């Protein structure tokens, strides 16, 4: 199944609860490949508590020393960012990202990348992404929790796997 070609990459996560919450979200959406780049604390009891039954994803998480290591083998890398920067990258919305990632995952590895809680992705990390995803938020308060961002992007992406998920989601993604 092509969803097995999609990985969630979290960079330098400082709050272990966000790792657990992301694992819970992933399990809800049928995703099971979590890559962690230099997390501040992992494994951690708070991650396990927030995973709330998605402990298997935590135990299978791949901990990497570098962003490049986490991207090894990926033909499509989509980075998330809360702010539009003055850089030469194409921005796509979550729906476009869903269609693109599902299409590419039919044949290749895909990484959906989420940056640090406080500062997001660095410009260097953005340089390794093929496209950037921006989730529209209130312009006066654009702070989105990283686990919430994983939820939004995963949900929208999984809508495009509707046929593969019908036994789990009873057609709600059609």
Backbone as JSON Lines, residues from 0, in Angstrom:
{"i":0,"aa":"X","n":[0.85,-1.17,0.0],"ca":[0.0,0.0,0.0],"c":[0.9,1.23,0.0]}
{"i":1,"aa":"X","n":[0.59,2.23,-0.79],"ca":[1.45,3.39,-0.97],"c":[1.57,4.26,0.27]}
{"i":2,"aa":"X","n":[0.63,4.18,1.2],"ca":[0.75,4.98,2.42],"c":[2.0,4.58,3.2]}
{"i":3,"aa":"X","n":[2.5,3.37,2.97],"ca":[3.73,2.93,3.63],"c":[4.95,3.68,3.15]}
{"i":4,"aa":"X","n":[4.83,4.43,2.07],"ca":[5.94,5.23,1.55],"c":[5.96,6.64,2.11]}
{"i":5,"aa":"X","n":[5.08,6.93,3.05],"ca":[5.02,8.28,3.61],"c":[5.55,8.26,5.04]}
{"i":6,"aa":"X","n":[6.48,9.18,5.3],"ca":[7.03,9.29,6.65],"c":[6.78,10.71,7.18]}
{"i":7,"aa":"X","n":[6.57,10.79,8.47],"ca":[6.48,12.07,9.17],"c":[7.85,12.31,9.8]}
{"i":8,"aa":"X","n":[8.43,13.47,9.53],"ca":[9.74,13.83,10.07],"c":[9.55,15.04,10.99]}
{"i":9,"aa":"X","n":[9.96,14.88,12.23],"ca":[9.9,15.97,13.21],"c":[11.33,16.34,13.59]}
{"i":10,"aa":"X","n":[11.64,17.63,13.52],"ca":[13.0,18.1,13.74],"c":[13.14,18.77,15.1]}
{"i":11,"aa":"X","n":[14.12,18.32,15.87],"ca":[14.5,18.93,17.16],"c":[13.31,19.21,18.06]}
{"i":12,"aa":"X","n":[12.41,18.27,18.17],"ca":[11.24,18.45,19.02],"c":[11.7,18.64,20.46]}
{"i":13,"aa":"X","n":[11.27,19.74,21.07],"ca":[11.72,20.04,22.44],"c":[10.75,19.53,23.5]}
{"i":14,"aa":"X","n":[9.52,19.36,23.16],"ca":[8.52,18.9,24.14],"c":[8.14,17.45,23.8]}
{"i":15,"aa":"X","n":[8.5,16.49,24.65],"ca":[8.23,15.09,24.33],"c":[6.74,14.78,24.15]}
{"i":16,"aa":"X","n":[5.88,15.56,24.8],"ca":[4.45,15.36,24.63],"c":[4.01,15.55,23.18]}
{"i":17,"aa":"X","n":[4.69,16.44,22.47],"ca":[4.35,16.65,21.06],"c":[4.69,15.44,20.2]}
{"i":18,"aa":"X","n":[5.73,14.73,20.56],"ca":[6.08,13.5,19.84],"c":[4.98,12.46,20.05]}
{"i":19,"aa":"X","n":[4.56,12.3,21.3],"ca":[3.49,11.35,21.6],"c":[2.17,11.73,20.94]}
{"i":20,"aa":"X","n":[1.84,13.01,20.98],"ca":[0.59,13.46,20.35],"c":[0.64,13.24,18.83]}
{"i":21,"aa":"X","n":[1.8,13.48,18.23],"ca":[1.94,13.24,16.79],"c":[1.79,11.75,16.47]}
{"i":22,"aa":"X","n":[2.36,10.89,17.32],"ca":[2.22,9.44,17.11],"c":[0.75,9.04,17.18]}
{"i":23,"aa":"X","n":[0.02,9.6,18.11],"ca":[-1.41,9.3,18.24],"c":[-2.17,9.73,16.99]}
{"i":24,"aa":"X","n":[-1.87,10.92,16.52],"ca":[-2.47,11.44,15.29],"c":[-2.16,10.52,14.11]}
{"i":25,"aa":"X","n":[-0.9,10.14,13.99],"ca":[-0.49,9.28,12.89],"c":[-1.26,7.97,12.9]}
{"i":26,"aa":"X","n":[-1.38,7.37,14.06],"ca":[-2.09,6.1,14.16],"c":[-3.55,6.28,13.75]}
{"i":27,"aa":"X","n":[-4.15,7.39,14.15],"ca":[-5.53,7.7,13.74],"c":[-5.66,7.8,12.22]}
{"i":28,"aa":"X","n":[-4.65,8.31,11.56],"ca":[-4.7,8.52,10.12],"c":[-4.11,7.36,9.33]}
{"i":29,"aa":"X","n":[-3.69,6.3,10.01],"ca":[-3.17,5.13,9.31],"c":[-1.71,5.24,8.92]}
{"i":30,"aa":"X","n":[-1.0,6.22,9.45],"ca":[0.42,6.38,9.16],"c":[1.23,5.72,10.27]}
{"i":31,"aa":"X","n":[2.39,5.17,9.93],"ca":[3.16,4.5,10.98],"c":[4.67,4.71,10.89]}
{"i":32,"aa":"X","n":[5.12,5.65,10.09],"ca":[6.56,5.87,9.94],"c":[6.95,7.23,10.5]}
{"i":33,"aa":"X","n":[7.47,7.23,11.72],"ca":[7.86,8.45,12.4],"c":[9.38,8.53,12.47]}
{"i":34,"aa":"X","n":[9.91,9.64,11.99],"ca":[11.34,9.9,12.03],"c":[11.56,11.14,12.9]}
{"i":35,"aa":"X","n":[12.48,11.03,13.85],"ca":[12.78,12.12,14.77],"c":[14.24,12.54,14.59]}
{"i":36,"aa":"X","n":[14.44,13.82,14.31],"ca":[15.79,14.34,14.15],"c":[16.19,15.05,15.44]}
{"i":37,"aa":"X","n":[17.15,14.49,16.13],"ca":[17.68,15.06,17.37],"c":[16.61,15.58,18.32]}
{"i":38,"aa":"X","n":[15.69,14.73,18.75],"ca":[14.7,15.21,19.72],"c":[15.39,15.52,21.05]}
{"i":39,"aa":"X","n":[14.87,16.51,21.76],"ca":[15.48,16.9,23.04],"c":[15.42,15.76,24.05]}
{"i":40,"aa":"X","n":[14.25,15.1,24.15],"ca":[14.09,13.98,25.08],"c":[13.26,12.89,24.43]}
{"i":41,"aa":"X","n":[13.9,11.77,24.15],"ca":[13.18,10.63,23.6],"c":[14.05,9.4,23.76]}
{"i":42,"aa":"X","n":[13.5,8.31,24.26],"ca":[12.12,8.14,24.73],"c":[11.87,8.9,26.03]}
{"i":43,"aa":"X","n":[10.58,9.09,26.33],"ca":[10.2,9.87,27.49],"c":[8.8,9.46,27.92]}
{"i":44,"aa":"X","n":[8.56,9.42,29.22],"ca":[7.26,9.01,29.74],"c":[6.13,9.91,29.23]}
{"i":45,"aa":"X","n":[6.41,11.2,29.05],"ca":[5.38,12.13,28.59],"c":[4.97,11.82,27.14]}
{"i":46,"aa":"X","n":[5.93,11.43,26.32],"ca":[5.61,11.03,24.94],"c":[4.71,9.81,24.96]}
{"i":47,"aa":"X","n":[5.04,8.85,25.81],"ca":[4.24,7.63,25.92],"c":[2.83,7.95,26.41]}
{"i":48,"aa":"X","n":[2.72,8.81,27.39],"ca":[1.4,9.18,27.91],"c":[0.56,9.87,26.84]}
{"i":49,"aa":"X","n":[1.15,10.78,26.09],"ca":[0.41,11.5,25.05],"c":[0.1,10.63,23.85]}
{"i":50,"aa":"X","n":[0.88,9.57,23.64],"ca":[0.62,8.67,22.51],"c":[-0.69,7.91,22.72]}
{"i":51,"aa":"X","n":[-1.08,7.71,23.95],"ca":[-2.37,7.12,24.3],"c":[-2.73,5.91,23.44]}
{"i":52,"aa":"X","n":[-1.86,4.9,23.48],"ca":[-2.13,3.67,22.74],"c":[-1.35,3.55,21.44]}
{"i":53,"aa":"X","n":[-0.64,4.58,21.07],"ca":[0.18,4.52,19.85],"c":[1.64,4.26,20.22]}
{"i":54,"aa":"X","n":[1.83,3.51,21.31],"ca":[3.18,3.2,21.79],"c":[3.99,2.45,20.74]}
{"i":55,"aa":"X","n":[3.31,1.65,19.92],"ca":[4.02,0.9,18.89],"c":[4.72,1.84,17.92]}
{"i":56,"aa":"X","n":[4.1,2.97,17.59],"ca":[4.74,3.93,16.7],"c":[5.97,4.54,17.36]}
{"i":57,"aa":"X","n":[5.86,4.82,18.65],"ca":[7.01,5.37,19.37],"c":[8.16,4.37,19.42]}
{"i":58,"aa":"X","n":[7.85,3.11,19.66],"ca":[8.92,2.11,19.75],"c":[9.58,1.85,18.4]}
{"i":59,"aa":"X","n":[8.86,2.13,17.31],"ca":[9.41,1.94,15.97],"c":[9.98,3.22,15.37]}
{"i":60,"aa":"X","n":[9.88,4.34,16.09],"ca":[10.37,5.62,15.57],"c":[11.86,5.51,15.24]}
{"i":61,"aa":"X","n":[12.24,6.14,14.15],"ca":[13.63,6.16,13.72],"c":[14.22,7.48,14.2]}
{"i":62,"aa":"X","n":[15.21,7.4,15.08],"ca":[15.86,8.6,15.59],"c":[17.12,8.84,14.75]}
{"i":63,"aa":"X","n":[17.2,10.03,14.18],"ca":[18.3,10.36,13.27],"c":[19.17,11.47,13.84]}
{"i":64,"aa":"X","n":[20.43,11.45,13.46],"ca":[21.37,12.48,13.9],"c":[21.32,13.72,13.03]}
{"i":65,"aa":"X","n":[20.78,13.59,11.81],"ca":[20.73,14.74,10.91],"c":[19.45,14.71,10.07]}
{"i":66,"aa":"X","n":[19.09,15.87,9.59],"ca":[17.93,16.0,8.72],"c":[18.15,15.2,7.44]}
{"i":67,"aa":"X","n":[19.35,15.26,6.91],"ca":[19.67,14.51,5.69],"c":[19.46,13.01,5.89]}
{"i":68,"aa":"X","n":[19.84,12.51,7.04],"ca":[19.64,11.09,7.35],"c":[18.15,10.74,7.34]}
{"i":69,"aa":"X","n":[17.33,11.62,7.88],"ca":[15.88,11.38,7.94],"c":[15.23,11.4,6.56]}
{"i":70,"aa":"X","n":[15.87,12.09,5.63],"ca":[15.32,12.2,4.26],"c":[15.87,11.15,3.31]}
{"i":71,"aa":"X","n":[16.79,10.32,3.75],"ca":[17.43,9.33,2.88],"c":[16.38,8.51,2.14]}
{"i":72,"aa":"X","n":[16.51,8.48,0.82],"ca":[15.61,7.69,-0.02],"c":[14.34,8.4,-0.45]}
{"i":73,"aa":"X","n":[14.11,9.61,0.03],"ca":[12.87,10.33,-0.32],"c":[13.02,11.07,-1.65]}
{"i":74,"aa":"X","n":[12.04,10.9,-2.49],"ca":[12.02,11.61,-3.78],"c":[11.19,12.88,-3.72]}
{"i":75,"aa":"X","n":[10.36,12.99,-2.68],"ca":[9.58,14.2,-2.48],"c":[9.66,14.58,-1.01]}
{"i":76,"aa":"X","n":[10.03,15.84,-0.75],"ca":[10.13,16.36,0.61],"c":[9.27,17.62,0.68]}
{"i":77,"aa":"X","n":[8.24,17.56,1.52],"ca":[7.35,18.69,1.71],"c":[7.54,19.22,3.12]}
{"i":78,"aa":"X","n":[7.99,20.46,3.23],"ca":[8.21,21.09,4.52],"c":[7.03,21.95,4.91]}
{"i":79,"aa":"X","n":[6.78,22.05,6.19],"ca":[5.69,22.89,6.68],"c":[6.27,24.16,7.28]}
{"i":80,"aa":"X","n":[5.55,25.26,7.11],"ca":[5.99,26.51,7.68],"c":[4.78,27.38,8.0]}
{"i":81,"aa":"X","n":[4.85,28.1,9.09],"ca":[3.75,28.97,9.5],"c":[3.82,30.32,8.81]}
{"i":82,"aa":"X","n":[4.99,30.66,8.33],"ca":[5.11,31.98,7.71],"c":[5.7,31.87,6.31]}
{"i":83,"aa":"X","n":[5.19,32.71,5.45],"ca":[5.73,32.75,4.1],"c":[7.0,33.58,4.14]}
{"i":84,"aa":"X","n":[8.05,32.99,3.67],"ca":[9.36,33.64,3.72],"c":[9.7,34.18,2.34]}
{"i":85,"aa":"X","n":[10.68,35.03,2.31],"ca":[11.13,35.59,1.04],"c":[12.2,34.68,0.45]}
{"i":86,"aa":"X","n":[11.75,33.5,0.04],"ca":[12.65,32.52,-0.55],"c":[12.05,32.0,-1.84]}
{"i":87,"aa":"X","n":[12.85,31.38,-2.62],"ca":[12.43,30.9,-3.93],"c":[11.88,29.48,-3.86]}
{"i":88,"aa":"X","n":[10.85,29.27,-3.06],"ca":[10.22,27.96,-2.96],"c":[8.74,28.1,-3.31]}
{"i":89,"aa":"X","n":[8.23,27.07,-3.92],"ca":[6.81,27.07,-4.22],"c":[6.02,26.69,-2.96]}
{"i":90,"aa":"X","n":[5.03,27.49,-2.64],"ca":[4.15,27.2,-1.52],"c":[2.9,26.53,-2.06]}
{"i":91,"aa":"X","n":[2.46,25.48,-1.39],"ca":[1.22,24.81,-1.76],"c":[0.36,24.7,-0.51]}
{"i":92,"aa":"X","n":[-0.95,24.58,-0.71],"ca":[-1.8,24.44,0.46],"c":[-1.89,22.96,0.84]}
{"i":93,"aa":"X","n":[-2.54,22.7,1.96],"ca":[-2.6,21.33,2.48],"c":[-3.28,20.37,1.5]}
{"i":94,"aa":"X","n":[-4.31,20.84,0.8],"ca":[-4.98,19.96,-0.17],"c":[-4.06,19.57,-1.31]}
{"i":95,"aa":"X","n":[-3.35,20.56,-1.84],"ca":[-2.39,20.27,-2.91],"c":[-1.32,19.3,-2.4]}
{"i":96,"aa":"X","n":[-0.87,19.51,-1.18],"ca":[0.14,18.63,-0.59],"c":[-0.4,17.21,-0.47]}
{"i":97,"aa":"X","n":[-1.67,17.08,-0.1],"ca":[-2.29,15.76,0.0],"c":[-2.29,15.03,-1.32]}
{"i":98,"aa":"X","n":[-2.74,15.71,-2.36],"ca":[-2.79,15.11,-3.7],"c":[-1.39,14.74,-4.17]}
{"i":99,"aa":"X","n":[-0.46,15.66,-4.02],"ca":[0.91,15.44,-4.49],"c":[1.59,14.3,-3.74]}
{"i":100,"aa":"X","n":[1.46,14.28,-2.41],"ca":[2.13,13.23,-1.63],"c":[1.56,11.86,-1.91]}
{"i":101,"aa":"X","n":[0.25,11.78,-2.05],"ca":[-0.38,10.48,-2.35],"c":[0.04,10.0,-3.73]}
{"i":102,"aa":"X","n":[0.05,10.89,-4.68],"ca":[0.45,10.53,-6.04],"c":[1.9,10.05,-6.07]}
{"i":103,"aa":"X","n":[2.79,10.78,-5.45],"ca":[4.21,10.42,-5.44],"c":[4.46,9.14,-4.65]}
{"i":104,"aa":"X","n":[3.7,8.95,-3.57],"ca":[3.89,7.76,-2.72],"c":[3.53,6.47,-3.43]}
{"i":105,"aa":"X","n":[2.84,6.56,-4.54],"ca":[2.54,5.35,-5.32],"c":[3.83,4.66,-5.76]}
{"i":106,"aa":"X","n":[4.9,5.45,-5.95],"ca":[6.13,4.86,-6.47],"c":[7.39,5.2,-5.68]}
{"i":107,"aa":"X","n":[7.32,6.25,-4.85],"ca":[8.53,6.72,-4.19],"c":[8.27,7.07,-2.72]}
{"i":108,"aa":"X","n":[9.36,7.22,-1.98],"ca":[9.3,7.66,-0.59],"c":[8.98,9.16,-0.53]}
{"i":109,"aa":"X","n":[8.14,9.53,0.43],"ca":[7.74,10.92,0.63],"c":[7.96,11.28,2.1]}
{"i":110,"aa":"X","n":[8.5,12.47,2.35],"ca":[8.68,12.97,3.71],"c":[7.83,14.22,3.89]}
{"i":111,"aa":"X","n":[7.05,14.23,4.97],"ca":[6.32,15.42,5.41],"c":[7.06,15.93,6.63]}
{"i":112,"aa":"X","n":[7.61,17.13,6.54],"ca":[8.57,17.63,7.52],"c":[7.96,18.72,8.4]}
{"i":113,"aa":"X","n":[8.18,18.58,9.7],"ca":[7.68,19.53,10.69],"c":[8.86,20.02,11.52]}
{"i":114,"aa":"X","n":[9.0,21.34,11.64],"ca":[10.15,21.94,12.32],"c":[9.97,22.09,13.81]}
{"i":115,"aa":"X","n":[10.88,22.82,14.39],"ca":[10.93,23.06,15.83],"c":[9.69,23.81,16.3]}
{"i":116,"aa":"X","n":[9.3,23.55,17.55],"ca":[8.12,24.2,18.1],"c":[8.23,25.73,18.09]}
{"i":117,"aa":"X","n":[9.38,26.25,18.43],"ca":[9.52,27.71,18.55],"c":[9.89,28.4,17.26]}
{"i":118,"aa":"X","n":[10.71,27.76,16.44],"ca":[11.26,28.48,15.29],"c":[11.01,27.81,13.94]}
{"i":119,"aa":"X","n":[10.39,26.66,13.92],"ca":[10.12,25.99,12.65],"c":[11.37,25.45,11.98]}
{"i":120,"aa":"X","n":[11.38,25.48,10.67],"ca":[12.51,24.99,9.87],"c":[13.5,26.12,9.63]}
{"i":121,"aa":"X","n":[14.77,25.77,9.59],"ca":[15.8,26.76,9.24],"c":[15.77,26.96,7.72]}
{"i":122,"aa":"X","n":[16.41,28.02,7.26],"ca":[16.5,28.25,5.82],"c":[17.26,27.12,5.14]}
{"i":123,"aa":"X","n":[18.27,26.58,5.8],"ca":[19.03,25.46,5.24],"c":[18.13,24.22,5.07]}
{"i":124,"aa":"X","n":[17.31,23.95,6.07],"ca":[16.38,22.81,5.99],"c":[15.34,23.04,4.9]}
{"i":125,"aa":"X","n":[14.86,24.25,4.8],"ca":[13.91,24.58,3.73],"c":[14.55,24.33,2.37]}
{"i":126,"aa":"X","n":[15.85,24.6,2.28],"ca":[16.56,24.38,1.03],"c":[16.56,22.92,0.6]}
{"i":127,"aa":"X","n":[16.35,21.99,1.52],"ca":[16.3,20.56,1.19],"c":[14.88,20.09,0.87]}
{"i":128,"aa":"X","n":[13.91,20.99,0.99],"ca":[12.52,20.65,0.68],"c":[12.21,21.0,-0.77]}
{"i":129,"aa":"X","n":[11.36,20.2,-1.38],"ca":[10.96,20.48,-2.76],"c":[9.88,21.54,-2.83]}
{"i":130,"aa":"X","n":[8.96,21.5,-1.88],"ca":[7.87,22.48,-1.79],"c":[7.57,22.71,-0.33]}
{"i":131,"aa":"X","n":[6.88,23.83,-0.06],"ca":[6.51,24.16,1.3],"c":[4.99,24.2,1.44]}
{"i":132,"aa":"X","n":[4.53,23.72,2.57],"ca":[3.11,23.71,2.88],"c":[2.86,24.79,3.94]}
{"i":133,"aa":"X","n":[1.85,25.61,3.69],"ca":[1.46,26.61,4.66],"c":[0.0,26.36,5.01]}
{"i":134,"aa":"X","n":[-0.27,26.18,6.3],"ca":[-1.65,26.03,6.77],"c":[-2.14,27.43,7.13]}
{"i":135,"aa":"X","n":[-3.14,27.92,6.42],"ca":[-3.63,29.27,6.71],"c":[-4.17,29.36,8.14]}
{"i":136,"aa":"X","n":[-3.76,30.39,8.83],"ca":[-4.21,30.64,10.2],"c":[-4.54,32.12,10.35]}
{"i":137,"aa":"X","n":[-5.01,32.49,11.5],"ca":[-5.29,33.88,11.82],"c":[-3.99,34.67,11.68]}
{"i":138,"aa":"X","n":[-3.94,35.68,10.81],"ca":[-2.69,36.41,10.62],"c":[-2.2,37.12,11.9]}
{"i":139,"aa":"X","n":[-3.1,37.36,12.83],"ca":[-2.71,37.99,14.09],"c":[-2.17,36.99,15.1]}
{"i":140,"aa":"X","n":[-2.4,35.69,14.83],"ca":[-1.88,34.65,15.73],"c":[-1.7,33.37,14.92]}
{"i":141,"aa":"X","n":[-0.52,33.22,14.37],"ca":[-0.29,32.1,13.46],"c":[0.45,30.94,14.11]}
{"i":142,"aa":"X","n":[0.47,30.9,15.42],"ca":[1.17,29.84,16.14],"c":[0.33,28.57,16.18]}
{"i":143,"aa":"X","n":[0.81,27.54,15.51],"ca":[0.11,26.26,15.45],"c":[0.98,25.2,16.12]}
{"i":144,"aa":"X","n":[0.45,24.48,17.09],"ca":[1.19,23.42,17.76],"c":[1.65,22.4,16.72]}
{"i":145,"aa":"X","n":[2.85,21.88,16.88],"ca":[3.42,20.96,15.88],"c":[2.57,19.7,15.73]}
{"i":146,"aa":"X","n":[2.04,19.15,16.83],"ca":[1.2,17.96,16.72],"c":[-0.11,18.29,16.01]}
{"i":147,"aa":"X","n":[-0.61,19.51,16.2],"ca":[-1.82,19.93,15.48],"c":[-1.53,20.05,13.98]}
{"i":148,"aa":"X","n":[-0.35,20.55,13.65],"ca":[0.04,20.64,12.24],"c":[0.13,19.25,11.62]}
{"i":149,"aa":"X","n":[0.69,18.29,12.35],"ca":[0.74,16.91,11.86],"c":[-0.67,16.4,11.62]}
{"i":150,"aa":"X","n":[-1.59,16.69,12.53],"ca":[-2.99,16.27,12.38],"c":[-3.61,16.83,11.12]}
{"i":151,"aa":"X","n":[-3.48,18.12,10.92],"ca":[-4.11,18.76,9.75],"c":[-3.57,18.19,8.46]}
{"i":152,"aa":"X","n":[-2.26,18.16,8.32],"ca":[-1.65,17.68,7.07],"c":[-1.96,16.2,6.86]}
{"i":153,"aa":"X","n":[-1.89,15.39,7.9],"ca":[-2.18,13.96,7.78],"c":[-3.62,13.71,7.38]}
{"i":154,"aa":"X","n":[-4.54,14.44,7.97],"ca":[-5.96,14.27,7.65],"c":[-6.23,14.61,6.19]}
{"i":155,"aa":"X","n":[-5.74,15.75,5.76],"ca":[-5.98,16.17,4.38],"c":[-5.34,15.19,3.41]}
{"i":156,"aa":"X","n":[-4.13,14.74,3.73],"ca":[-3.46,13.78,2.86],"c":[-4.23,12.47,2.78]}
{"i":157,"aa":"X","n":[-4.68,11.99,3.93],"ca":[-5.36,10.7,3.96],"c":[-6.72,10.73,3.29]}
{"i":158,"aa":"X","n":[-7.28,11.89,3.09],"ca":[-8.53,11.98,2.33],"c":[-8.33,11.4,0.92]}
{"i":159,"aa":"X","n":[-7.13,11.5,0.42],"ca":[-6.83,11.04,-0.93],"c":[-6.52,9.55,-1.01]}
{"i":160,"aa":"X","n":[-6.49,8.9,0.13],"ca":[-6.32,7.44,0.19],"c":[-7.67,6.77,0.44]}
{"i":161,"aa":"X","n":[-8.77,7.42,0.12],"ca":[-10.1,6.97,0.54],"c":[-10.37,5.5,0.26]}
{"i":162,"aa":"X","n":[-10.01,4.99,-0.87],"ca":[-10.28,3.6,-1.18],"c":[-9.54,2.65,-0.27]}
{"i":163,"aa":"X","n":[-8.31,2.99,0.09],"ca":[-7.5,2.14,0.94],"c":[-7.95,2.17,2.39]}
{"i":164,"aa":"X","n":[-8.68,3.22,2.78],"ca":[-9.08,3.36,4.17],"c":[-10.54,3.06,4.42]}
{"i":165,"aa":"X","n":[-11.28,2.68,3.41],"ca":[-12.72,2.52,3.6],"c":[-13.06,1.55,4.73]}
{"i":166,"aa":"X","n":[-12.26,0.51,4.92],"ca":[-12.57,-0.44,5.99],"c":[-12.32,0.18,7.37]}
{"i":167,"aa":"X","n":[-11.47,1.23,7.44],"ca":[-11.2,1.88,8.71],"c":[-12.14,3.07,8.96]}
{"i":168,"aa":"X","n":[-12.37,3.83,7.92],"ca":[-13.05,5.1,8.09],"c":[-14.48,5.11,7.54]}
{"i":169,"aa":"X","n":[-14.98,3.97,7.13],"ca":[-16.36,3.82,6.7],"c":[-16.79,4.87,5.68]}
{"i":170,"aa":"X","n":[-15.86,5.22,4.79],"ca":[-16.19,6.1,3.7],"c":[-16.21,7.57,4.03]}
{"i":171,"aa":"X","n":[-15.83,7.97,5.23],"ca":[-15.91,9.4,5.58],"c":[-14.89,10.24,4.83]}
{"i":172,"aa":"X","n":[-13.92,9.63,4.16],"ca":[-12.92,10.39,3.42],"c":[-13.26,10.47,1.93]}
{"i":173,"aa":"X","n":[-14.46,10.12,1.56],"ca":[-14.8,10.14,0.12],"c":[-15.26,11.5,-0.31]}
